[in-house]
Amino acid sequence: MDSASGADRHRYYEGLAVTHVLGGLNGTESEVFRSHLLECPSCRARVGELRRIANDLADVERDERRVRATKAIETKRREADDEEDDLDEPPPGPRTSRILLLLGLLAIVGLAGWNFFLRANLDQQTTNVEGLEITRDLLLDGKIAVYESPTGQLEGRTQVRYDDDYVLLVLDGLAGDERLAVYQVNAPGGVVETGVQPVNGDRLTLLVRRAQNVSRLIVTRPREDEQLSPAEVQGVTVLNALLS
């Protein structure tokens, strides 16, 4: 009974660790948790790991958001240039009216672009929070996948956790500055879903939506000149994880 009670209490503190990293603890909970951290090295390690994962996810989302924002700005700039080209031969009328019309069009384009940017930013922030919440749930309650690393490259912090809807990959010990292919494979060995993920450091944290009837997740390192096929696993296998 005492052992079960202690495990339940420590699980409570693990939940507080996730909420602490997300910044959601109230004053009382924060004081209790910080006091617990002083005497629990396991929870201190968990907080550090959660912060690294949150930072990795935030870096990936930030890069994607920067690319989308750049594309949106470039699209709006081209639209504005097209509008100016159309106005090279202004319709007959007073000069002041033409200037006001042009300024009005530019203002509308600018407001539309700003509105698009704000909406995209809000959607991205919502996605970031949802991703962190899913990651928290998988770390606390997700199944731990059995995996092998044929290359022997991956280090001790590597883990694969999953449920019916998502798979969380934390790969440690990568070479950096490379690309990895992620395959979701069904029981007969057929590829169900394929994705390519660039790696910029020695660690990769990736949250993958799990496709239907997937029993294995395979991560490979394809050759630089290799064109990936969606129908078969290609490249040197870095990780092979079994999903029950």
For each residue, the residues with C-beta under 8 A, 3 or more apart:
1: 4 5
2: 5 6
3: 6 7
4: 1 7 8
5: 1 2 8 9
6: 2 3 9 10
7: 3 4 10 11
8: 4 5 11 12
9: 5 6 12 13
10: 6 7 13 14 40 42 43
11: 7 8 14 15 140
12: 8 9 15 16
13: 9 10 16 17 33 36 40 43
14: 10 11 17 18 43 46 140
15: 11 12 18 19 140
16: 12 13 19 20 25 29 32 33 36
17: 13 14 20 21 33 43 46 47 50
18: 14 15 21 22 50 136 139 140
19: 15 16 22 24 25 29
20: 16 17 23 24 25 30 33 47
21: 17 18 47 50 51 54
22: 18 19 54 132 133 136
23: 20
24: 19 20
25: 16 19 20 29 30 33
26: 29 30
27: 30 31
28: 31 32
29: 16 19 25 26 32 33
30: 20 25 26 27 33 34
31: 27 28 34 35
32: 16 28 29 35 36
33: 13 16 17 20 25 29 30 36 37
34: 30 31 37 38
35: 31 32 38 39
36: 13 16 32 33 39 40 43
37: 33 34 40 43 44 47
38: 34 35
39: 35 36
40: 10 13 36 37 43 44
41: 44 45
42: 10 45 46
43: 10 13 14 17 36 37 40 46 47
44: 37 40 41 47 48
45: 41 42 48 49
46: 14 17 42 43 49 50
47: 17 20 21 37 43 44 50 51
48: 44 45 51 52
49: 45 46 52 53 157
50: 17 18 21 46 47 53 54 136 139
51: 21 47 48 54 55
52: 48 49 55 56 203 205
53: 49 50 56 57 135 139 170 205
54: 21 22 50 51 57 58 132 135
55: 51 52 58 59
56: 52 53 59 60 203 204 205
57: 53 54 60 61 128 131 132 135 205 207
58: 54 55 61 62 128
59: 55 56 62 63
60: 56 57 63 64 205 206
61: 57 58 64 65 124 127 128 131
62: 58 59 65 66
63: 59 60 66 67
64: 60 61 67 68 124
65: 61 62 68 69 120 121 124
66: 62 63 69 70
67: 63 64 70 71
68: 64 65 71 72 120 124
69: 65 66 72 73 117 120 121
70: 66 67 73 74
71: 67 68 74 75
72: 68 69 75 76 113 116 117 120
73: 69 70 76 77 113 117
74: 70 71 77 78
75: 71 72 78 79
76: 72 73 79 80 109 112 113 116
77: 73 74 80 81
78: 74 75 81 82
79: 75 76 82 83 109
80: 76 77 83 84 106 109
81: 77 78 84 85
82: 78 79 85 86
83: 79 80 86 87 105 106 109
84: 80 81 87 88
85: 81 82 88
86: 82 83
87: 83 84 90 98 102 105
88: 84 85
89:
90: 87 93 98
91: 98
92:
93: 90 97 98
94: 97 98
95: 98 99
96: 99 100
97: 93 94 100 101
98: 87 90 91 93 94 95 101 102
99: 95 96 102 103
100: 96 97 103 104
101: 97 98 104 105
102: 87 98 99 105 106
103: 99 100 106 107
104: 100 101 107 108
105: 83 87 101 102 108 109
106: 80 83 102 103 109 110
107: 103 104 110 111
108: 104 105 111 112
109: 76 79 80 83 105 106 112 113
110: 106 107 113 114
111: 107 108 114 115
112: 76 108 109 115 116
113: 72 73 76 109 110 116 117
114: 110 111 117 118
115: 111 112 118 119
116: 72 76 112 113 119 120
117: 69 72 73 113 114 120 121
118: 114 115 121 122
119: 115 116 122 123
120: 65 68 69 72 116 117 123 124
121: 65 69 117 118 124 125
122: 118 119 125 126
123: 119 120 126 127
124: 61 64 65 68 120 121 127 128
125: 121 122 128 129
126: 122 123 129 130
127: 61 123 124 130 131
128: 57 58 61 124 125 131 132
129: 125 126 132 133
130: 126 127 133 134
131: 57 61 127 128 134 135 207
132: 22 54 57 128 129 135 136
133: 22 129 130 136 137
134: 130 131 137 138 166 168 207
135: 53 54 57 131 132 138 139 168 207
136: 18 22 50 132 133 139 140
137: 133 134 140 141 142 163
138: 134 135 141 142 161 162 163 166 168
139: 18 50 53 135 136 142 161 168
140: 11 14 15 18 136 137
141: 137 138 163
142: 137 138 139 161 162 163 168
143: 161 162 163 243 244
144: 159 160 161
145: 160 161 162 167 217 241 242 243
146: 241 242
147: 158 160 239 240 241 242
148: 239 240
149: 152 153 154 158 238 239 240
150: 236 237 238 240
151: 154 236 237 238
152: 149
153: 149 173 174 175 238
154: 149 151 158 171 172 173 174 238 239
155: 158 172 173
156: 172
157: 49 170 172 203
158: 147 149 154 155 170 171 172 173 239
159: 144 168 170
160: 144 145 147 167 168 169 170 217 239 241
161: 138 139 142 143 144 145 167 168
162: 138 142 143 145 166 167 168 210 217 243
163: 137 138 141 142 143 166 210
164: 210
165: 209 210
166: 134 138 162 163 207 208 209 210
167: 145 160 161 162 207 208 210 217 241 243
168: 134 135 138 139 142 159 160 161 162 205 206 207 208
169: 160 182 204 205 206 207 208 217 219 239
170: 53 157 158 159 160 203 204 205
171: 154 158 174 180 203 204 205 206 219 238 239
172: 154 155 156 157 158 202 203
173: 153 154 155 158 202 203
174: 153 154 171 178 180 199 201 202 203 204 238
175: 153 178 199 202
176: 199 200 201 202
177: 199 200
178: 174 175 198 199 221
179: 196 197 198 199 221 222
180: 171 174 196 197 198 199 204 219 220 221 238
181: 194 195 196 197 219 220 221 222 228 234 235
182: 169 194 195 196 197 206 208 217 218 219
183: 191 193 194 217 218 219 220 233
184: 191 192 193 194 208 210 211 214 216 217
185: 189 190 191 192 214 215 216 217 218 233
186: 189 190 192 213 214 215
187: 213 215
188:
189: 185 186
190: 185 186 231
191: 183 184 185 194 230 231 232 233
192: 184 185 186 211 212 213 214
193: 183 184 211 214
194: 181 182 183 184 191 228 230
195: 181 182 208
196: 179 180 181 182 228
197: 179 180 181 182 204 206
198: 178 179 180
199: 174 175 176 177 178 179 180 204
200: 176 177
201: 174 176 204
202: 172 173 174 175 176
203: 52 56 157 170 171 172 173 174
204: 56 169 170 171 174 180 197 199 201
205: 52 53 56 57 60 168 169 170 171
206: 60 168 169 171 182 197
207: 57 131 134 135 166 167 168 169
208: 166 167 168 169 182 184 195 217
209: 165 166
210: 162 163 164 165 166 167 184 214 243
211: 184 192 193 214
212: 192
213: 186 187 192
214: 184 185 186 192 193 210 211 217 243
215: 185 186 187 242 243 244
216: 184 185 240 241 242 243
217: 145 160 162 167 169 182 183 184 185 208 214 239 240 241 243
218: 182 183 185 233 237 239 240 241
219: 169 171 180 181 182 183 237 238 239 240
220: 180 181 183 233 234 235 236 237 238
221: 178 179 180 181 235 236 238
222: 179 181 226 228 234 235 236
223: 226 235
224:
225:
226: 222 223 234 235
227:
228: 181 194 196 222 234 235
229: 232 234
230: 191 194
231: 190 191
232: 191 229
233: 183 185 191 218 220 237
234: 181 220 222 226 228 229
235: 181 220 221 222 223 226 228
236: 150 151 220 221 222
237: 150 151 218 219 220 233 240
238: 149 150 151 153 154 171 174 180 219 220 221
239: 147 148 149 154 158 160 169 171 217 218 219
240: 147 148 149 150 216 217 218 219 237
241: 145 146 147 160 167 216 217 218
242: 145 146 147 215 216
243: 143 145 162 167 210 214 215 216 217
244: 143 215
